[in-house]
Amino acid sequence: MLAQHSQHHKSLAMEAVYFACIFIGAIMAAFAIEVFLIPNRLIDGGVVGVAMICGKIFGNSLIPAFIVVFNLPFFILAYRFIGKSSLIHMFMAVLFFAGGMLFFHQVWPIVFYGESLEVVVLGGAILGFGIGLIIRSGGCLDGTEILGIIVNKRTGFTVGQTVLVCNIFIFAAAGIVFQDWHPPILSLIMYVVAIKVMDIVIVGLDETKSVLIISSKSKELTEAIIHELGLGLTIMYGRGGYSGDEREILYVIVERLQLADLKELIHREDPTAFVAVENLHEVSTGKLSVGPPPSGVKKLIQPLIQKRHP
């Protein structure tokens, strides 16, 4: 009973952390939109981009309302295909974002005018960091990513392909509405910057690699890797499909900066060794340093990470 009570409090604490991160991310995204993008006639992709185009036609003060209204169909899709928890996180993210835009538009209006490069880099970085923080916490601002996940399940098209096609039409529409193709082109560049920063926030700065090593000198390699590099490893057993020979397969997880040393050590001990290196997006030791993602978050985040980082 006590363990259940403690687990309940831990879950509530983690939900509070997630909502706090969603709030911070939404405010950062609203700041980027109101301060950098709108004054310089740039737009974001997805639902937010459509709302900004409508704001150009009917008035920028209506953009928050457009964002909420245009996301309503995606709330339903999120509930049906991803889950109740993700719907709550998405709803709170959109609500915080719309509120942040109203705040920066009416209460604390700040405008940044500068060179195109400054606007694209700064605005894209702040926007990407904010959206990445929201997605990492289980929320979502852009309904097109929900649509992308559903299309991926039904047709096999990746989330990135679906979002890209939607954004091509959105940026093209912006060029027609603005009657100038420079803002859409700059918006596309800014979108790339935002995506890169967003990926860093979601995946993390650490570039961890997994290395599979197949060698006839597995015992020597094991000793050298453990004692010279101080790395742990796992020994698996396999058999060659052609030769039928039984071999030990070494599995090592290594940081990017140690990868060169590891490969040098492997080829020093066995120049004929087979080495396969893969990127790892997350490594967990079972200790909840950050806490488990909320229910339904994996369904939202995993396709995004996998499709952006094949």
Contacts in CASP RR format, 6 or more apart in sequence:
PFRMAT RR
TARGET T0000
AUTHOR 0000-0000-0000
METHOD contacts of the structure
MODEL  1
MLAQHSQHHKSLAMEAVYFACIFIGAIMAAFAIEVFLIPNRLIDGGVVGV
AMICGKIFGNSLIPAFIVVFNLPFFILAYRFIGKSSLIHMFMAVLFFAGG
MLFFHQVWPIVFYGESLEVVVLGGAILGFGIGLIIRSGGCLDGTEILGII
VNKRTGFTVGQTVLVCNIFIFAAAGIVFQDWHPPILSLIMYVVAIKVMDI
VIVGLDETKSVLIISSKSKELTEAIIHELGLGLTIMYGRGGYSGDEREIL
YVIVERLQLADLKELIHREDPTAFVAVENLHEVSTGKLSVGPPPSGVKKL
IQPLIQKRHP
14 291 0 8 1.000
14 292 0 8 1.000
14 294 0 8 1.000
15 294 0 8 1.000
17 137 0 8 1.000
18 89 0 8 1.000
18 137 0 8 1.000
18 138 0 8 1.000
18 294 0 8 1.000
19 89 0 8 1.000
19 92 0 8 1.000
19 137 0 8 1.000
21 133 0 8 1.000
21 134 0 8 1.000
21 136 0 8 1.000
21 137 0 8 1.000
22 89 0 8 1.000
22 92 0 8 1.000
22 93 0 8 1.000
22 96 0 8 1.000
22 133 0 8 1.000
22 134 0 8 1.000
22 137 0 8 1.000
22 138 0 8 1.000
22 139 0 8 1.000
23 92 0 8 1.000
23 96 0 8 1.000
24 130 0 8 1.000
24 133 0 8 1.000
25 96 0 8 1.000
25 129 0 8 1.000
25 130 0 8 1.000
25 131 0 8 1.000
25 132 0 8 1.000
25 133 0 8 1.000
25 134 0 8 1.000
26 93 0 8 1.000
26 96 0 8 1.000
26 97 0 8 1.000
26 100 0 8 1.000
26 130 0 8 1.000
26 134 0 8 1.000
26 141 0 8 1.000
27 96 0 8 1.000
27 100 0 8 1.000
28 126 0 8 1.000
28 127 0 8 1.000
28 129 0 8 1.000
28 130 0 8 1.000
28 133 0 8 1.000
29 97 0 8 1.000
29 126 0 8 1.000
29 127 0 8 1.000
29 128 0 8 1.000
29 130 0 8 1.000
29 131 0 8 1.000
29 134 0 8 1.000
29 141 0 8 1.000
30 96 0 8 1.000
30 97 0 8 1.000
30 98 0 8 1.000
30 99 0 8 1.000
30 100 0 8 1.000
30 101 0 8 1.000
30 103 0 8 1.000
30 104 0 8 1.000
31 100 0 8 1.000
31 104 0 8 1.000
31 110 0 8 1.000
31 126 0 8 1.000
32 123 0 8 1.000
32 124 0 8 1.000
32 126 0 8 1.000
32 127 0 8 1.000
32 128 0 8 1.000
32 130 0 8 1.000
33 44 0 8 1.000
33 48 0 8 1.000
33 52 0 8 1.000
33 63 0 8 1.000
33 101 0 8 1.000
33 127 0 8 1.000
34 100 0 8 1.000
34 101 0 8 1.000
34 104 0 8 1.000
34 105 0 8 1.000
34 109 0 8 1.000
34 110 0 8 1.000
35 104 0 8 1.000
35 110 0 8 1.000
35 111 0 8 1.000
35 112 0 8 1.000
35 123 0 8 1.000
36 42 0 8 1.000
36 112 0 8 1.000
36 119 0 8 1.000
36 122 0 8 1.000
36 123 0 8 1.000
36 124 0 8 1.000
36 126 0 8 1.000
36 127 0 8 1.000
37 43 0 8 1.000
37 44 0 8 1.000
37 52 0 8 1.000
37 119 0 8 1.000
37 123 0 8 1.000
37 127 0 8 1.000
37 187 0 8 1.000
37 190 0 8 1.000
38 52 0 8 1.000
38 60 0 8 1.000
38 63 0 8 1.000
39 111 0 8 1.000
39 112 0 8 1.000
39 113 0 8 1.000
40 112 0 8 1.000
40 113 0 8 1.000
40 114 0 8 1.000
40 116 0 8 1.000
40 119 0 8 1.000
40 183 0 8 1.000
40 186 0 8 1.000
41 178 0 8 1.000
41 180 0 8 1.000
41 183 0 8 1.000
42 119 0 8 1.000
42 120 0 8 1.000
42 183 0 8 1.000
42 186 0 8 1.000
42 187 0 8 1.000
42 190 0 8 1.000
43 49 0 8 1.000
43 52 0 8 1.000
43 53 0 8 1.000
43 170 0 8 1.000
43 171 0 8 1.000
43 174 0 8 1.000
43 183 0 8 1.000
43 184 0 8 1.000
43 187 0 8 1.000
44 52 0 8 1.000
44 127 0 8 1.000
44 187 0 8 1.000
44 191 0 8 1.000
44 194 0 8 1.000
45 142 0 8 1.000
45 144 0 8 1.000
45 166 0 8 1.000
45 167 0 8 1.000
45 170 0 8 1.000
45 171 0 8 1.000
45 187 0 8 1.000
45 191 0 8 1.000
46 142 0 8 1.000
46 143 0 8 1.000
46 144 0 8 1.000
46 163 0 8 1.000
46 166 0 8 1.000
46 167 0 8 1.000
46 170 0 8 1.000
47 67 0 8 1.000
47 70 0 8 1.000
47 71 0 8 1.000
47 74 0 8 1.000
47 141 0 8 1.000
47 142 0 8 1.000
47 143 0 8 1.000
47 144 0 8 1.000
48 67 0 8 1.000
48 141 0 8 1.000
48 142 0 8 1.000
49 170 0 8 1.000
49 174 0 8 1.000
50 66 0 8 1.000
50 70 0 8 1.000
50 170 0 8 1.000
50 173 0 8 1.000
51 63 0 8 1.000
51 66 0 8 1.000
51 67 0 8 1.000
51 70 0 8 1.000
52 63 0 8 1.000
52 174 0 8 1.000
53 170 0 8 1.000
53 173 0 8 1.000
53 174 0 8 1.000
53 177 0 8 1.000
54 62 0 8 1.000
54 63 0 8 1.000
54 66 0 8 1.000
55 62 0 8 1.000
55 63 0 8 1.000
55 66 0 8 1.000
56 174 0 8 1.000
56 177 0 8 1.000
56 178 0 8 1.000
57 177 0 8 1.000
60 105 0 8 1.000
61 105 0 8 1.000
61 106 0 8 1.000
63 101 0 8 1.000
64 97 0 8 1.000
64 98 0 8 1.000
64 99 0 8 1.000
64 100 0 8 1.000
64 101 0 8 1.000
64 102 0 8 1.000
64 105 0 8 1.000
65 98 0 8 1.000
67 94 0 8 1.000
67 97 0 8 1.000
67 98 0 8 1.000
67 101 0 8 1.000
67 141 0 8 1.000
68 94 0 8 1.000
68 95 0 8 1.000
68 98 0 8 1.000
71 90 0 8 1.000
71 94 0 8 1.000
71 143 0 8 1.000
74 90 0 8 1.000
74 143 0 8 1.000
74 144 0 8 1.000
74 146 0 8 1.000
74 147 0 8 1.000
75 87 0 8 1.000
75 90 0 8 1.000
75 91 0 8 1.000
77 143 0 8 1.000
77 146 0 8 1.000
77 147 0 8 1.000
77 150 0 8 1.000
78 86 0 8 1.000
78 87 0 8 1.000
78 90 0 8 1.000
78 140 0 8 1.000
78 143 0 8 1.000
78 146 0 8 1.000
79 87 0 8 1.000
81 146 0 8 1.000
81 149 0 8 1.000
81 150 0 8 1.000
81 153 0 8 1.000
82 146 0 8 1.000
82 149 0 8 1.000
82 296 0 8 1.000
82 299 0 8 1.000
82 300 0 8 1.000
83 295 0 8 1.000
83 296 0 8 1.000
83 299 0 8 1.000
85 294 0 8 1.000
85 295 0 8 1.000
85 296 0 8 1.000
85 297 0 8 1.000
86 138 0 8 1.000
86 139 0 8 1.000
86 140 0 8 1.000
86 294 0 8 1.000
86 296 0 8 1.000
86 297 0 8 1.000
86 299 0 8 1.000
86 300 0 8 1.000
89 137 0 8 1.000
89 138 0 8 1.000
89 139 0 8 1.000
89 140 0 8 1.000
89 294 0 8 1.000
89 297 0 8 1.000
90 138 0 8 1.000
90 139 0 8 1.000
90 140 0 8 1.000
90 141 0 8 1.000
90 146 0 8 1.000
92 139 0 8 1.000
93 134 0 8 1.000
93 139 0 8 1.000
93 140 0 8 1.000
93 141 0 8 1.000
94 141 0 8 1.000
97 141 0 8 1.000
104 110 0 8 1.000
112 119 0 8 1.000
112 122 0 8 1.000
116 186 0 8 1.000
119 186 0 8 1.000
119 190 0 8 1.000
120 186 0 8 1.000
120 189 0 8 1.000
120 190 0 8 1.000
120 193 0 8 1.000
121 193 0 8 1.000
123 190 0 8 1.000
123 193 0 8 1.000
123 194 0 8 1.000
124 190 0 8 1.000
124 191 0 8 1.000
124 193 0 8 1.000
124 194 0 8 1.000
124 197 0 8 1.000
125 193 0 8 1.000
125 194 0 8 1.000
125 197 0 8 1.000
127 190 0 8 1.000
127 194 0 8 1.000
127 197 0 8 1.000
128 193 0 8 1.000
128 194 0 8 1.000
128 195 0 8 1.000
128 197 0 8 1.000
128 198 0 8 1.000
128 201 0 8 1.000
129 197 0 8 1.000
129 198 0 8 1.000
129 201 0 8 1.000
130 198 0 8 1.000
130 201 0 8 1.000
131 141 0 8 1.000
131 142 0 8 1.000
131 194 0 8 1.000
131 198 0 8 1.000
132 197 0 8 1.000
132 198 0 8 1.000
132 201 0 8 1.000
132 202 0 8 1.000
133 201 0 8 1.000
134 140 0 8 1.000
134 141 0 8 1.000
135 198 0 8 1.000
135 201 0 8 1.000
135 202 0 8 1.000
135 300 0 8 1.000
135 301 0 8 1.000
135 304 0 8 1.000
136 201 0 8 1.000
136 202 0 8 1.000
136 301 0 8 1.000
137 294 0 8 1.000
137 297 0 8 1.000
138 293 0 8 1.000
138 294 0 8 1.000
138 296 0 8 1.000
138 297 0 8 1.000
138 300 0 8 1.000
138 301 0 8 1.000
139 297 0 8 1.000
139 300 0 8 1.000
140 146 0 8 1.000
140 300 0 8 1.000
142 163 0 8 1.000
144 162 0 8 1.000
144 163 0 8 1.000
144 166 0 8 1.000
144 167 0 8 1.000
145 159 0 8 1.000
145 163 0 8 1.000
145 300 0 8 1.000
145 304 0 8 1.000
146 300 0 8 1.000
147 162 0 8 1.000
147 166 0 8 1.000
148 157 0 8 1.000
148 159 0 8 1.000
148 160 0 8 1.000
148 162 0 8 1.000
148 163 0 8 1.000
148 303 0 8 1.000
149 159 0 8 1.000
149 299 0 8 1.000
149 300 0 8 1.000
149 303 0 8 1.000
149 304 0 8 1.000
151 157 0 8 1.000
151 159 0 8 1.000
151 162 0 8 1.000
152 158 0 8 1.000
152 159 0 8 1.000
152 162 0 8 1.000
152 303 0 8 1.000
152 307 0 8 1.000
158 307 0 8 1.000
159 303 0 8 1.000
159 304 0 8 1.000
159 307 0 8 1.000
159 308 0 8 1.000
160 307 0 8 1.000
160 308 0 8 1.000
161 307 0 8 1.000
167 188 0 8 1.000
167 191 0 8 1.000
171 184 0 8 1.000
171 187 0 8 1.000
171 188 0 8 1.000
172 184 0 8 1.000
174 183 0 8 1.000
174 184 0 8 1.000
174 187 0 8 1.000
175 181 0 8 1.000
175 183 0 8 1.000
175 184 0 8 1.000
178 184 0 8 1.000
195 308 0 8 1.000
199 305 0 8 1.000
199 308 0 8 1.000
199 309 0 8 1.000
202 301 0 8 1.000
202 304 0 8 1.000
202 305 0 8 1.000
203 281 0 8 1.000
203 282 0 8 1.000
203 305 0 8 1.000
203 309 0 8 1.000
206 255 0 8 1.000
206 256 0 8 1.000
207 255 0 8 1.000
207 256 0 8 1.000
207 279 0 8 1.000
208 253 0 8 1.000
208 254 0 8 1.000
208 255 0 8 1.000
208 256 0 8 1.000
208 279 0 8 1.000
208 280 0 8 1.000
208 283 0 8 1.000
209 253 0 8 1.000
209 254 0 8 1.000
209 255 0 8 1.000
209 256 0 8 1.000
209 259 0 8 1.000
209 277 0 8 1.000
209 278 0 8 1.000
209 279 0 8 1.000
209 280 0 8 1.000
210 251 0 8 1.000
210 252 0 8 1.000
210 253 0 8 1.000
210 254 0 8 1.000
210 277 0 8 1.000
210 278 0 8 1.000
210 279 0 8 1.000
210 280 0 8 1.000
211 250 0 8 1.000
211 251 0 8 1.000
211 252 0 8 1.000
211 253 0 8 1.000
211 254 0 8 1.000
211 259 0 8 1.000
211 262 0 8 1.000
211 275 0 8 1.000
211 276 0 8 1.000
211 277 0 8 1.000
211 278 0 8 1.000
212 249 0 8 1.000
212 250 0 8 1.000
212 251 0 8 1.000
212 274 0 8 1.000
212 275 0 8 1.000
212 276 0 8 1.000
212 278 0 8 1.000
213 221 0 8 1.000
213 249 0 8 1.000
213 250 0 8 1.000
213 251 0 8 1.000
213 252 0 8 1.000
213 266 0 8 1.000
213 273 0 8 1.000
213 274 0 8 1.000
213 275 0 8 1.000
214 247 0 8 1.000
214 249 0 8 1.000
214 250 0 8 1.000
214 273 0 8 1.000
214 274 0 8 1.000
215 221 0 8 1.000
215 247 0 8 1.000
215 250 0 8 1.000
215 266 0 8 1.000
215 269 0 8 1.000
215 270 0 8 1.000
215 272 0 8 1.000
215 273 0 8 1.000
215 274 0 8 1.000
216 247 0 8 1.000
216 270 0 8 1.000
216 272 0 8 1.000
217 269 0 8 1.000
217 270 0 8 1.000
217 273 0 8 1.000
218 235 0 8 1.000
218 247 0 8 1.000
218 248 0 8 1.000
218 249 0 8 1.000
218 250 0 8 1.000
219 248 0 8 1.000
220 269 0 8 1.000
220 270 0 8 1.000
221 250 0 8 1.000
221 265 0 8 1.000
221 266 0 8 1.000
221 269 0 8 1.000
221 270 0 8 1.000
221 273 0 8 1.000
222 233 0 8 1.000
222 235 0 8 1.000
222 250 0 8 1.000
224 265 0 8 1.000
224 269 0 8 1.000
225 231 0 8 1.000
225 232 0 8 1.000
225 233 0 8 1.000
225 250 0 8 1.000
225 252 0 8 1.000
225 262 0 8 1.000
225 265 0 8 1.000
226 232 0 8 1.000
226 233 0 8 1.000
228 265 0 8 1.000
229 254 0 8 1.000
229 258 0 8 1.000
229 261 0 8 1.000
229 262 0 8 1.000
229 265 0 8 1.000
231 252 0 8 1.000
231 253 0 8 1.000
231 254 0 8 1.000
231 258 0 8 1.000
231 262 0 8 1.000
232 252 0 8 1.000
232 253 0 8 1.000
233 250 0 8 1.000
233 251 0 8 1.000
233 252 0 8 1.000
234 250 0 8 1.000
234 251 0 8 1.000
234 252 0 8 1.000
235 248 0 8 1.000
235 249 0 8 1.000
235 250 0 8 1.000
235 251 0 8 1.000
236 248 0 8 1.000
236 249 0 8 1.000
236 250 0 8 1.000
236 251 0 8 1.000
237 246 0 8 1.000
237 247 0 8 1.000
237 248 0 8 1.000
237 249 0 8 1.000
238 246 0 8 1.000
238 247 0 8 1.000
238 248 0 8 1.000
238 249 0 8 1.000
239 245 0 8 1.000
239 246 0 8 1.000
239 247 0 8 1.000
240 246 0 8 1.000
240 247 0 8 1.000
252 262 0 8 1.000
253 280 0 8 1.000
253 283 0 8 1.000
254 262 0 8 1.000
259 277 0 8 1.000
263 275 0 8 1.000
266 273 0 8 1.000
266 275 0 8 1.000
267 273 0 8 1.000
279 309 0 8 1.000
281 305 0 8 1.000
281 309 0 8 1.000
293 301 0 8 1.000
END
